[in-house]
Amino acid sequence: MTESVTKTAEEQTAFLSGKQKLEYEKEEKGCCHSRPTRYCCLTTGILGCLLLLLGLVVLVAGQGLLERAILKTMALHPGSDRLSSWLNPPVQAHLEGYGFHVTNPEAVMQGKKPILKEVGPFVYKAVTIKDSVDKDTGKENLEYNEDGETLTYRPRKFYFFDRSQSVGDPETTFITIPNVPLLTGMAKIRDMGWGKGTAAGVVKNTGLGTPFINVSFSGLLWGYNDELPCLSHTRPDECGAPAGQVDMFADDSDDEWGDDDWKRRKRSAGRYKRETEEDKDIDLKRADFESMQKPKAEYVDCKCEWGLFRDRNVTLRKPVKIHHGMADLSKKGWVEEFDSSPILNFWQPGSTCDKLGGQDAATLSPGVKKTDAMDMFISLMCRRINLEYEKDTNHLGL
């Protein structure tokens, strides 16, 4: 009884002195009751709601937003990564060459069936430069057109032999094949009337003159000696008369080169050619292309040199006009013109084959599925072809 009275008196004294109020306030304080912490809690709550709302939006529409953002980068914008990957593809293209060696040429000339032996492959790295620069004018062979929808480029092809993927050395691999220049010459004079016999004699007596020839695989592609392809070419003055003929008007005293000078000139020309072909550090975009490119047939060291692909290496190809996709992404890569013409001018006029179109093989529009039919333009074939999916298969581990 005495303790209870004493405690009540102490509480009254504490209440009168203000201590009870302070203790009450102390118990009522929390993390959000003061003004600064109240603002903090309010801000945190608002941010949490916004993040929750953003998460719901991403969950519902995020995939579509991401796809649209990616699609915006698919067009061939100047200076973009997509343009860079189109100009310099991450996958190395190759040209695989096979030859068919005729093992019984004498029997074939007697009307027998040819027996062929496949030789190859000989693999060449194929590098395509779409934006090469002309050395004299400084003009780039890729430009965006004023219509805002298309660009025009002129590809330039380079071929480099890949020994690691080839079966051997094409310089030392010889094959027996039909004499293409001889057969071509005979085909041209086949329908001649007057003078056909004389023309046939000239064709047979100029150059190698046999229906079958034995040449290296490299020579077949890039050049071997045969005088017939240069029959319509003017022989260089310094070469004199062809073998077996005498130039009665030649004046030896006017010759500024002695024998030693002439031999030295031939050796230096050969060294220059080899160094040009083997130089891998050359800038393929700004090289001296005029000194590198070759015609299909020409006189080299006073001998006619001809090859199937001799004029295909380094040569600037015909211009191609395609959609870059910045105006309409669905048209990206579609070919509008070839050689500055909306038609091919190769097949029968007005025919379906002569109509230009199709997809440029180096770039595709987005969204193409493997089961979709693909309309492709192949400039080497001077036509467009339709590709349709058949089945899945494995090739070289892919």
C-alpha positions as CSV (number, residue, x, y, z in Angstrom):
1,M,0.0,0.0,0.0
2,T,2.8,2.3,0.9
3,E,4.7,1.5,-2.4
4,S,1.6,2.2,-4.5
5,V,1.1,5.5,-3.0
6,T,4.8,6.3,-3.5
7,K,4.7,5.3,-7.2
8,T,1.6,7.4,-7.9
9,A,3.2,10.4,-6.3
10,E,6.3,10.0,-8.5
11,E,4.2,9.7,-11.7
12,Q,2.4,12.9,-10.7
13,T,5.7,14.7,-10.0
14,A,7.1,13.4,-13.4
15,F,3.9,14.6,-15.3
16,L,4.1,18.0,-13.7
17,S,7.8,18.3,-14.5
18,G,7.3,17.3,-18.3
19,K,9.2,14.1,-18.2
20,Q,6.1,12.0,-18.9
21,K,5.5,14.0,-22.2
22,L,9.1,13.4,-23.4
23,E,8.9,9.7,-22.8
24,Y,5.6,9.6,-24.7
25,E,7.0,11.4,-27.6
26,K,10.0,9.1,-27.6
27,E,7.8,6.0,-27.8
28,E,5.7,7.5,-30.7
29,K,8.7,8.4,-32.9
30,G,9.2,6.1,-36.1
31,C,11.1,6.1,-39.4
32,C,8.6,8.3,-41.2
33,H,7.3,10.6,-38.5
34,S,9.9,13.3,-38.8
35,R,9.7,15.6,-41.8
36,P,12.9,14.5,-43.6
37,T,12.2,10.8,-43.2
38,R,8.6,11.3,-44.3
39,Y,9.8,12.8,-47.6
40,C,12.2,9.9,-48.0
41,C,9.5,7.3,-47.5
42,L,7.2,9.2,-49.9
43,T,9.9,9.3,-52.6
44,T,10.7,5.6,-52.1
45,G,7.1,4.7,-52.5
46,I,6.6,6.7,-55.7
47,L,9.8,5.3,-57.2
48,G,8.7,1.8,-56.3
49,C,5.4,2.3,-58.0
50,L,7.1,3.7,-61.1
51,L,9.4,0.8,-61.3
52,L,6.6,-1.6,-60.9
53,L,4.7,0.1,-63.7
54,L,7.8,0.0,-65.9
55,G,8.3,-3.6,-65.2
56,L,4.7,-4.4,-66.3
57,V,5.2,-2.4,-69.5
58,V,8.5,-4.2,-70.3
59,L,6.8,-7.6,-69.5
60,V,3.9,-6.8,-71.9
61,A,5.5,-4.9,-74.7
62,G,9.3,-5.3,-74.1
63,Q,9.9,-7.8,-76.8
64,G,8.2,-5.6,-79.4
65,L,10.1,-2.5,-78.3
66,L,13.4,-4.4,-78.4
67,E,12.7,-5.8,-81.9
68,R,11.9,-2.3,-83.2
69,A,15.0,-0.9,-81.7
70,I,17.1,-3.6,-83.3
71,L,15.4,-3.2,-86.7
72,K,16.3,0.5,-86.7
73,T,19.9,-0.5,-86.8
74,M,19.5,-3.0,-89.7
75,A,19.5,-0.4,-92.5
76,L,22.7,0.5,-94.3
77,H,23.2,3.9,-92.7
78,P,26.4,5.7,-93.6
79,G,29.0,5.0,-91.0
80,S,27.0,2.4,-89.2
81,D,28.1,-1.0,-88.0
82,R,25.7,-2.6,-90.3
83,L,27.2,-0.9,-93.3
84,S,30.7,-1.9,-92.1
85,S,29.7,-5.6,-91.8
86,W,28.2,-5.4,-95.3
87,L,31.4,-3.9,-96.7
88,N,33.6,-6.4,-94.7
89,P,31.6,-9.6,-94.1
90,P,32.7,-11.7,-91.1
91,V,32.6,-14.8,-93.2
92,Q,35.4,-15.4,-95.8
93,A,34.1,-16.3,-99.2
94,H,36.0,-18.7,-101.4
95,L,36.2,-19.7,-105.0
96,E,36.7,-23.5,-105.4
97,G,38.1,-24.6,-108.8
98,Y,38.0,-28.1,-110.2
99,G,39.6,-29.3,-113.5
100,F,38.7,-32.3,-115.6
101,H,41.7,-34.0,-117.0
102,V,41.1,-35.8,-120.3
103,T,43.1,-39.0,-120.0
104,N,42.5,-40.2,-123.6
105,P,42.7,-37.2,-125.9
106,E,43.9,-39.2,-128.9
107,A,41.0,-41.6,-128.6
108,V,38.6,-38.6,-128.4
109,M,39.9,-37.2,-131.6
110,Q,39.1,-40.5,-133.2
111,G,35.5,-40.3,-132.0
112,K,35.7,-42.2,-128.7
113,K,34.1,-41.2,-125.5
114,P,36.3,-39.0,-123.3
115,I,37.5,-40.5,-120.0
116,L,37.8,-37.7,-117.4
117,K,39.6,-37.4,-114.1
118,E,38.5,-34.7,-111.6
119,V,41.4,-32.6,-110.3
120,G,40.9,-30.3,-107.3
121,P,39.8,-28.4,-105.4
122,F,42.1,-25.4,-105.7
123,V,40.7,-22.8,-103.3
124,Y,41.0,-19.1,-103.7
125,K,40.0,-16.5,-101.1
126,A,37.5,-14.2,-102.8
127,V,37.6,-10.6,-101.4
128,T,35.0,-8.2,-102.7
129,I,35.7,-4.4,-102.2
130,K,32.5,-2.4,-102.7
131,D,33.9,1.0,-101.9
132,S,37.2,1.1,-103.7
133,V,38.6,4.6,-104.5
134,D,39.8,5.7,-107.9
135,K,43.4,6.7,-107.6
136,D,43.2,9.6,-110.2
137,T,39.8,11.1,-109.2
138,G,39.7,10.1,-105.6
139,K,36.0,9.1,-106.1
140,E,34.6,6.3,-104.1
141,N,32.8,3.6,-106.0
142,L,29.9,3.6,-103.5
143,E,27.5,6.5,-103.3
144,Y,24.0,7.1,-101.7
145,N,21.6,8.3,-104.4
146,E,19.5,11.5,-104.2
147,D,16.2,9.6,-104.1
148,G,16.9,8.8,-100.4
149,E,16.1,5.1,-100.9
150,T,19.0,3.5,-102.8
151,L,22.7,3.3,-103.1
152,T,24.9,2.4,-106.0
153,Y,28.2,0.4,-105.7
154,R,30.7,-1.1,-108.1
155,P,32.3,-4.2,-106.7
156,R,35.9,-5.1,-107.3
157,K,37.0,-8.7,-106.9
158,F,40.4,-10.0,-105.6
159,Y,41.4,-13.7,-105.6
160,F,44.2,-15.0,-103.4
161,F,45.3,-18.7,-103.5
162,D,44.7,-20.6,-100.2
163,R,47.2,-23.4,-100.1
164,S,45.9,-24.9,-96.8
165,Q,42.5,-25.8,-98.3
166,S,43.8,-26.9,-101.7
167,V,44.9,-30.3,-102.9
168,G,48.2,-29.1,-104.3
169,D,50.0,-26.4,-106.1
170,P,48.1,-25.2,-109.2
171,E,51.3,-24.0,-110.8
172,T,52.7,-27.6,-110.9
173,T,49.4,-29.4,-111.5
174,F,49.0,-30.0,-115.2
175,I,45.8,-31.1,-116.9
176,T,44.9,-32.0,-120.5
177,I,41.9,-30.0,-121.6
178,P,40.2,-28.9,-124.9
179,N,41.9,-26.0,-126.6
180,V,39.3,-23.3,-125.8
181,P,40.8,-20.6,-128.1
182,L,41.0,-23.0,-131.0
183,L,37.5,-24.3,-130.6
184,T,36.2,-20.7,-130.2
185,G,38.0,-19.6,-133.4
186,M,36.5,-22.6,-135.3
187,A,33.0,-21.8,-134.0
188,K,33.3,-18.2,-135.2
189,I,34.2,-19.1,-138.8
190,R,31.7,-22.1,-139.0
191,D,29.1,-20.1,-140.8
192,M,31.4,-18.1,-143.0
193,G,31.0,-18.3,-146.8
194,W,33.8,-17.1,-148.9
195,G,37.2,-17.4,-147.3
196,K,36.2,-20.0,-144.8
197,G,39.1,-22.3,-145.8
198,T,41.7,-19.6,-145.5
199,A,40.3,-18.5,-142.1
200,A,40.4,-22.1,-140.9
201,G,44.0,-22.4,-142.0
202,V,45.0,-19.3,-140.1
203,V,43.2,-20.5,-136.9
204,K,44.9,-23.9,-137.0
205,N,48.3,-22.6,-137.8
206,T,48.4,-19.8,-135.2
207,G,49.2,-20.7,-131.6
208,L,49.2,-24.2,-130.2
209,G,47.0,-25.5,-133.0
210,T,45.9,-28.8,-131.4
211,P,42.4,-29.8,-130.2
212,F,43.8,-30.7,-126.8
213,I,46.5,-28.9,-124.8
214,N,48.3,-29.7,-121.5
215,V,48.5,-26.7,-119.2
216,S,48.8,-26.0,-115.5
217,F,45.6,-25.3,-113.6
218,S,46.9,-21.9,-112.6
219,G,47.7,-21.1,-116.3
220,L,44.2,-22.1,-117.3
221,L,42.7,-19.6,-114.9
222,W,45.2,-16.8,-114.9
223,G,47.1,-17.1,-118.1
224,Y,49.2,-19.3,-120.4
225,N,51.0,-18.7,-123.7
226,D,49.0,-19.1,-126.9
227,E,49.3,-16.8,-129.9
228,L,45.8,-17.4,-131.2
229,P,43.9,-15.2,-128.7
230,C,46.1,-12.2,-129.7
231,L,45.5,-12.7,-133.4
232,S,43.4,-9.5,-133.5
233,H,45.9,-7.6,-131.3
234,T,48.6,-5.3,-132.6
235,R,52.0,-6.8,-131.9
236,P,54.3,-4.4,-129.9
237,D,56.9,-2.8,-132.1
238,E,59.8,-3.8,-129.8
239,C,58.8,-7.5,-130.3
240,G,59.7,-7.7,-133.9
241,A,58.1,-10.3,-136.3
242,P,56.5,-13.4,-134.8
243,A,58.5,-16.6,-134.6
244,G,59.1,-18.1,-138.1
245,Q,58.7,-14.7,-139.8
246,V,61.4,-12.2,-140.9
247,D,60.8,-8.5,-140.7
248,M,62.7,-7.2,-143.8
249,F,62.2,-3.6,-142.7
250,A,63.7,-4.0,-139.3
251,D,66.8,-1.9,-138.6
252,D,69.0,-3.3,-135.9
253,S,71.0,-0.1,-135.6
254,D,67.9,1.8,-134.4
255,D,67.4,-0.6,-131.5
256,E,68.1,1.3,-128.3
257,W,68.3,-1.8,-126.2
258,G,71.0,-4.4,-126.3
259,D,70.5,-8.1,-125.6
260,D,71.5,-7.7,-122.0
261,D,69.2,-4.7,-121.5
262,W,66.3,-6.7,-123.0
263,K,66.9,-9.7,-120.8
264,R,67.2,-7.6,-117.7
265,R,63.9,-5.8,-118.6
266,K,62.1,-9.2,-118.9
267,R,63.5,-10.4,-115.6
268,S,62.4,-7.2,-113.8
269,A,58.9,-7.4,-115.3
270,G,58.6,-11.0,-114.0
271,R,59.7,-10.0,-110.5
272,Y,57.3,-7.1,-110.4
273,K,54.4,-9.4,-111.3
274,R,55.2,-12.0,-108.7
275,E,55.6,-9.3,-105.9
276,T,52.3,-7.8,-106.8
277,E,50.5,-11.1,-106.6
278,E,52.1,-12.1,-103.3
279,D,51.8,-8.8,-101.5
280,K,49.1,-9.3,-98.8
281,D,49.6,-6.0,-97.1
282,I,48.3,-3.9,-100.0
283,D,45.4,-1.6,-99.3
284,L,42.7,-3.1,-101.5
285,K,40.5,-0.1,-101.2
286,R,43.1,2.5,-102.5
287,A,45.6,0.4,-104.5
288,D,46.9,1.3,-107.9
289,F,44.3,-0.9,-109.7
290,E,45.2,0.1,-113.2
291,S,48.7,-1.4,-112.8
292,M,47.2,-4.6,-111.3
293,Q,44.3,-5.4,-113.6
294,K,44.8,-7.4,-116.8
295,P,42.8,-8.0,-120.0
296,K,41.8,-11.5,-121.1
297,A,44.6,-11.6,-123.6
298,E,47.6,-9.5,-124.1
299,Y,51.3,-9.6,-125.1
300,V,53.6,-10.2,-122.1
301,D,57.3,-10.3,-122.9
302,C,56.4,-10.6,-126.6
303,K,54.3,-13.7,-126.0
304,C,50.5,-13.8,-126.1
305,E,49.1,-14.7,-122.7
306,W,45.4,-15.8,-122.3
307,G,43.4,-17.2,-119.3
308,L,39.8,-18.0,-118.5
309,F,39.8,-15.7,-115.4
310,R,42.7,-13.4,-116.4
311,D,40.4,-10.4,-116.6
312,R,38.3,-11.2,-113.6
313,N,40.9,-10.5,-110.9
314,V,41.0,-6.8,-109.7
315,T,38.7,-5.7,-112.5
316,L,35.9,-3.2,-111.5
317,R,32.6,-4.8,-112.1
318,K,29.3,-3.3,-113.4
319,P,27.4,-0.9,-111.0
320,V,24.6,-2.3,-108.9
321,K,21.8,-0.2,-107.5
322,I,20.1,-1.5,-104.4
323,H,17.7,-0.3,-101.6
324,H,19.6,0.6,-98.4
325,G,16.6,0.2,-96.2
326,M,16.6,3.6,-94.5
327,A,13.3,4.6,-96.2
328,D,11.7,1.2,-96.2
329,L,13.4,-1.6,-94.3
330,S,11.4,-4.3,-96.1
331,K,13.1,-3.4,-99.4
332,K,16.6,-3.6,-98.0
333,G,18.9,-5.2,-100.6
334,W,16.4,-5.3,-103.4
335,V,18.1,-4.7,-106.7
336,E,16.7,-1.8,-108.8
337,E,19.3,-1.4,-111.5
338,F,22.2,-3.4,-113.0
339,D,24.7,-1.6,-115.2
340,S,22.6,1.5,-114.9
341,S,19.6,-0.2,-116.5
342,P,16.3,-1.5,-115.0
343,I,16.5,-4.5,-117.3
344,L,19.3,-6.9,-117.9
345,N,19.6,-6.4,-121.7
346,F,20.9,-10.0,-121.9
347,W,17.9,-12.2,-122.6
348,Q,15.1,-11.8,-125.1
349,P,13.7,-8.3,-124.8
350,G,10.4,-8.2,-122.8
351,S,10.9,-11.7,-121.4
352,T,10.6,-12.7,-117.8
353,C,14.3,-13.7,-117.8
354,D,15.3,-10.2,-118.8
355,K,13.4,-8.5,-116.0
356,L,15.7,-7.1,-113.2
357,G,14.9,-7.6,-109.6
358,G,15.7,-10.0,-106.7
359,Q,17.7,-9.7,-103.6
360,D,21.4,-8.7,-103.6
361,A,23.2,-11.8,-102.3
362,A,25.3,-9.8,-99.9
363,T,22.5,-8.5,-97.7
364,L,18.9,-9.6,-96.8
365,S,15.9,-7.8,-95.5
366,P,15.1,-8.6,-91.8
367,G,12.7,-11.3,-90.8
368,V,13.6,-13.8,-93.5
369,K,13.0,-17.4,-92.3
370,K,14.8,-20.5,-93.6
371,T,11.5,-21.8,-95.0
372,D,10.8,-18.7,-97.0
373,A,11.4,-18.7,-100.8
374,M,14.2,-16.3,-101.7
375,D,14.4,-14.4,-105.0
376,M,18.1,-13.8,-105.5
377,F,19.9,-11.8,-108.2
378,I,23.2,-13.4,-109.4
379,S,25.2,-10.9,-111.5
380,L,27.7,-13.6,-112.8
381,M,24.7,-15.5,-114.2
382,C,23.0,-12.3,-115.5
383,R,19.7,-13.5,-114.0
384,R,17.6,-13.9,-110.9
385,I,16.9,-17.3,-109.4
386,N,14.4,-18.6,-106.9
387,L,15.6,-20.6,-103.9
388,E,13.3,-22.7,-101.9
389,Y,13.9,-24.6,-98.7
390,E,14.0,-28.4,-99.0
391,K,15.7,-29.9,-95.9
392,D,18.2,-29.4,-93.1
393,T,21.7,-30.9,-93.7
394,N,25.2,-30.7,-92.3
395,H,28.2,-29.4,-94.2
396,L,31.7,-29.1,-92.8
397,G,30.3,-29.3,-89.3
398,L,27.7,-26.5,-89.9
